[in-house]
């Protein structure tokens, strides 16, 4: 018996990251933890059950109910689908294994549950000392909604979903190594008519490793995002013959804007990244294979 408490499953997919322990500690420290019937699901995507013993110790030391699921495949979609299969609560939340939640995160995220089926929070990037200043000030690695963002551009690094509303939805295994599986998932949720909300005060933080704090990594990520965007356009019946000319024009505009803003490395990088996004659209429309994002992460 849970005394009528809201049943919440909090899913963490992991692959060889010991930062998982810090993530679990932040979950155990949630202000709202005792006000809900909370269970953590850890899906280990490694070929062997590498994290099983460590997770068992964490469950005991933190007095945290944890269900460990071995989902071997080195494919993030397989791990996320394993969490969908293991979930039993009224709400299913996702947080990444390299993130830590602020103590009020759970309460702030679920505060909007009466008005939505899917609620996105903020993932705030914490840059290392070696990160360039323009990347730090531009918050290129943070995940938050802007005014013109569509719901399907959401993310699984900080999200709450009403489990009954997402019944039958799955993460695409064919995108589990290339990225974009969450974009497709939320695109299908949007097509189903689910209600979306944004909780800007529900914050998790993520330490960005130095190898990601480069312009090259940022451009590869935006290129892959463009490829995913084209996949969605194709699903909506948009033909390459109409998509490519528009995307090429946008690439040219973005590159010119990057040159015009050369005085500001932050603004120039933002336009350049946007241009690389449209390059990804063109590449996908012309049949280029998706960049293997997770394989290179």
C-alpha positions, -999 to +999 in steps of 0.1 A: +000+000+000+013+035-009-013+054+010-026+071-021+008+086-030+016+095-066+036+066-080+067+078-098+093+058-117+126+076-123+146+061-151+184+064-156+201+047-186+237+041-181+268+029-200+301+027-182+297+060-163+305+061-126+289+095-125+258+074-121+265+073-084+264+111-081+231+110-101+216+085-076+228+106-047+210+136-061+178+116-065+180+104-029+183+140-017+151+152-034+128+174-013+097+156-026+111+121-022+089+112+008+058+128-007+056+103-036+059+066-040+093+068-058+112+040-075+144+043-095+150+022-126+186+018-137+190+003-172+226-008-178+233-007-216+267-024-212+273-058-227+279-073-192+260-063-161+289-040-151+270-017-127+248-043-110+269-046-078+275-008-075+238-001-080+229-026-053+252-010-028+238+025-037+203+012-031+213+000+003+234+030+013+209+056+001+178+037+012+166+042-023+143+017-040+161+007-072+152-018-099+183-028-119+177-039-155+204-053-177+197-040-213+228-050-232+232-037-267+252-005-266+221+011-280+204+039-260+170+031-275+172-005-261+179+009-226+151+034-228+126+009-240+137-014-211+128+014-188+094+018-205+088-020-200+099-019-164+078+012-154+047+007-133+040+041-119+017+069-128+046+090-141+078+080-157+108+104-155+141+103-173+174+118-162+209+111-177+235+092-158+260+121-160+235+146-145+227+156-110+193+170-100+188+200-077+170+192-045+137+208-057+139+192-092+113+165-087+088+189-070+092+216-097+088+191-125+057+174-112+041+207-101+028+210-137+014+175-140-022+186-140-018+206-172+003+183-193+012+147-203+049+155-210+069+181-190+104+192-199+129+207-174+162+224-179+196+206-183+223+232-173+258+226-186+287+230-163+318+237-183+353+228-173+381+254-168+395+246-203+363+254-221+365+285-244+347+316-230+323+319-260+311+283-254+305+290-217+286+323-223+266+308-252+253+279-232+256+257-263+255+225-243+225+233-221+191+220-229+162+244-225+133+256-246+133+288-266+103+307-277+101+291-311+108+255-301+083+228-310+075+201-284+090+174-305+124+191-301+123+180-264+148+157-248+150+127-224+177+142-202+151+159-180+115+149-187+084+136-169+058+117-188+023+105-178+027+067-184-008+061-195-005+088-222+027+073-237+015+037-237+026+020-269+052+046-278+088+033-283+123+046-289+135+036-324+163+010-321+176+021-355+185+055-340+199+041-308+235+047-319+231+077-342+209+100-320+175+116-326+156+087-310+141+111-284+131+136-311+112+110-330+096+097-298+083+131-289+073+138-325+051+107-323+037+119-290+028+153-305+011+135-334-009+116-309-021+148-294-003+147-260-001+180-240+033+194-235+046+218-208+079+234-198+092+237-162+122+262-164+127+259-127+131+221-127+169+220-132+195+193-135+232+200-141+257+182-163+295+184-163+307+187-199+340+168-206+367+188-224+364+167-256+329+181-261+338+217-254+350+223-289+336+238-320+341+206-339+320+186-315+293+212-315+291+213-353+289+175-355+260+175-331+241+202-350+248+183-383+232+151-368+203+172-355+197+184-390+197+149-403+171+139-378+150+170-387+151+159-424+139+124-413+108+141-397+102+162-428+103+130-449+078+113-426+055+143-432+057+138-469+082+166-477+102+157-508+139+163-511+134+184-543+116+210-522+136+206-490+171+209-504+169+243-521+154+259-490+180+243-468+209+254-491+196+290-490+195+288-452+231+275-451+242+304-472+224+329-450+238+314-418+274+314-431+270+350-442+256+359-408+286+341-391+310+362-411+291+394-404+293+386-366+330+377-366+335+403-339+316+380-315+328+344-313+297+335-295+273+349-321+294+337-350+295+301-335+257+302-331+251+311-367+277+286-379+261+259-358+227+268-373+242+266-408+257+231-400+222+220-389+209+229-424+239+211-439+227+180-421+192+185-436+207+186-471+230+156-465+201+135-452+178+145-481+205+134-505+209+101-488+239+104-466+240+080-436+234+095-401+264+105-380+271+079-353+266+104-324+267+080-295+295+059-309+317+091-309+304+105-276 
